[in-house]
């Protein structure tokens, strides 16, 4: 089963991997619905995980509710936790759609109609990450899925995942998984490293804000 999110297609297995890791980076990009409880959640929800066969995924909240699911009381997927969440969600969605490209921070900023400086500051404030960090994680997620579920070579996976040089691919992969792509594949099972907890937004003081110039968000 594939679900379209913008121009990218996430397989059932890829979405399952994200909810098992409680990955808040994918919040708002899809919703997890549990057939037995008739409840839908965010990918980052920390409630007990359902059986795989009892899960289905929806791209839009209203689709899950139209199918008869009600929101989880723990993760409250029907509520936005910040008035700026819409901009961050659009930026994350754009990154997920275009992760194979040589993305510039300006490309993402133009998409959400904010300045590069303000987008990066807002992203950091809302998620405690930068757009570049999110892009790298999306690429590593894709690479890990291909290493586990395909027989493609490491070099092919490097480029298919959006990395532009093998050295950056190996460095990024080891940073997130603590091993090389080859070692990860040989283990035959995912190394689950729990994603960062959802961060409650807090305002930064002007003195703490540091302006950055428009630049590539890839290395």
C-alpha positions in Angstrom: 0.0 0.0 0.0 1.4 3.4 -0.9 0.1 6.8 0.2 0.9 9.9 -1.7 2.3 12.9 0.2 2.8 15.6 -2.3 5.1 14.2 -5.0 6.7 11.5 -2.8 5.3 8.1 -2.2 5.8 6.6 1.3 5.2 2.9 1.5 3.3 1.3 4.3 6.6 0.0 5.7 8.2 3.4 5.7 5.3 4.9 7.6 5.3 2.0 10.0 9.0 2.6 10.7 8.3 6.2 11.4 5.6 5.5 14.0 7.7 2.8 15.7 10.4 5.5 16.1 7.8 8.1 17.4 9.3 10.5 14.8 7.8 13.9 15.3 9.4 15.1 12.0 6.5 13.4 10.2 3.7 14.8 12.3 1.1 16.4 10.1 2.4 14.6 7.0 0.3 11.5 7.7 -1.9 10.0 10.5 -1.9 6.5 12.0 -5.4 4.9 12.4 -5.9 1.8 14.5 -8.8 -0.4 13.3 -9.4 -2.1 16.7 -9.7 1.1 18.8 -11.0 3.4 16.0 -8.5 6.0 17.1 -6.0 8.0 14.9 -2.7 9.5 16.1 0.3 11.5 15.1 3.4 9.6 14.1 5.1 10.8 17.3 2.4 9.4 19.6 3.9 7.5 22.5 0.9 5.4 23.3 1.4 1.6 23.1 2.0 0.5 19.6 -0.8 -1.5 17.8 -0.3 -4.7 15.9 0.9 -4.0 12.4 -2.1 -5.7 10.8 -4.5 -3.4 12.7 -3.0 -0.1 11.3 -3.9 2.0 8.3 -2.6 5.4 7.3 -4.2 8.6 6.1 -2.6 11.7 4.6 -5.3 14.1 5.9 -6.9 14.4 9.3 -10.4 14.8 7.8 -10.0 11.6 5.8 -9.4 9.6 9.0 -12.4 11.2 10.7 -14.6 10.6 7.6 -13.6 6.9 7.9 -15.0 6.8 11.5 -11.8 7.4 13.5 -11.6 9.7 16.5 -8.5 11.6 17.7 -6.2 10.2 20.3 -6.6 11.9 23.7 -2.9 11.6 24.4 -1.2 13.1 21.3 -4.3 15.2 20.3 -3.6 15.2 16.5 -6.6 17.5 15.8 -4.9 20.4 17.6 -2.0 22.6 16.4 0.3 23.5 19.3 1.5 26.7 17.8 0.1 29.4 15.5 3.3 29.0 13.4 2.9 25.2 12.9 1.3 25.7 9.5 4.5 27.3 8.1 6.7 24.6 9.6 4.4 21.8 8.3 4.5 23.3 4.8 8.3 23.5 5.0 8.7 19.9 6.2 6.3 18.7 3.5 8.3 20.5 0.8 11.5 19.0 2.1 9.9 15.5 2.0 8.7 16.1 -1.5 12.0 17.4 -2.8 14.6 15.5 -0.7 16.3 14.2 -3.9 17.1 17.6 -5.2 19.9 20.0 -4.3 17.7 22.1 -2.0 18.6 25.6 -1.0 17.2 27.2 2.1 15.8 29.9 -0.2 13.8 27.3 -2.1 12.0 26.2 1.1 11.6 29.8 2.2 10.1 30.8 -1.1 7.6 27.9 -0.9 6.3 29.1 2.4 6.6 32.8 1.6 9.0 33.7 4.4 12.5 35.1 4.4 15.3 32.6 4.8 16.3 34.2 8.1 12.9 34.1 9.6 12.2 30.5 8.4 15.3 29.2 9.9 14.7 31.0 13.2 11.0 29.8 13.2 12.0 26.2 12.4 14.5 26.2 15.3 12.0 27.7 17.7 9.2 25.3 16.8 11.2 22.0 16.3 14.6 22.6 17.9 16.0 21.6 14.5 17.1 23.4 11.3 15.7 22.6 7.8 19.0 21.1 6.9 18.8 18.6 9.9 15.3 17.6 8.8 16.4 17.1 5.2 19.3 14.9 6.3 17.0 12.8 8.5 14.5 12.3 5.6 17.4 11.1 3.4 18.8 8.8 6.0 15.3 7.3 6.6 14.9 6.6 2.9 18.4 5.1 2.7 17.8 2.8 5.8 14.5 1.6 4.2 16.2 0.7 0.9 19.1 -1.0 2.7 16.7 -3.2 4.5 14.1 -3.8 1.8 16.1 -3.8 -1.5 19.1 -5.3 -3.1 20.4 -2.1 -4.5 24.1 -1.2 -4.1 25.1 1.2 -1.4 26.2 3.7 -4.2 22.8 3.5 -5.9 21.0 4.0 -2.5 23.3 7.0 -1.8 22.0 8.8 -4.9 18.5 7.6 -4.8 18.2 8.9 -1.2 19.3 12.4 -2.3 22.9 12.4 -1.2 25.2 13.9 -3.7 28.5 12.3 -2.6 29.2 8.9 -1.0 31.3 10.5 1.8 28.4 12.7 3.0 26.1 9.7 2.7 28.3 7.6 5.0 28.9 10.4 7.5 25.2 11.2 7.8 24.2 7.6 8.1 26.7 6.9 10.8 25.6 10.0 12.6 22.0 8.8 12.9 22.5 5.0 13.2 26.0 4.6 14.8 27.2 2.3 12.0 28.0 2.3 8.3 25.3 1.5 5.7 27.0 -1.8 5.0 27.0 -2.7 8.7 23.3 -1.7 9.0 22.4 -4.0 6.1 24.4 -6.9 7.5 22.5 -6.7 10.8 19.3 -7.4 8.9 17.1 -5.5 11.4 16.6 -1.8 12.0 18.5 0.0 14.7 15.7 2.0 16.2 16.9 5.3 17.6 14.0 7.1 19.1 13.3 10.5 17.5 13.4 13.7 19.5 10.4 14.3 21.6 8.0 16.9 20.4 9.2 20.2 21.8 6.8 22.7 23.4 7.6 26.0 21.6 9.1 28.8 23.6 10.0 32.3 22.5 13.7 33.2 22.1 15.0 36.5 23.3 16.3 38.8 20.6 19.8 38.5 22.0 19.6 34.7 21.5 18.6 35.0 17.9 21.4 34.8 15.4 20.9 35.7 11.8 22.1 33.3 9.2 22.6 34.1 5.5 20.7 32.2 2.7 22.6 29.0 1.9 22.3 25.5 0.8 20.7 23.2 3.4 22.6 20.3 2.0 26.2 19.4 2.3 
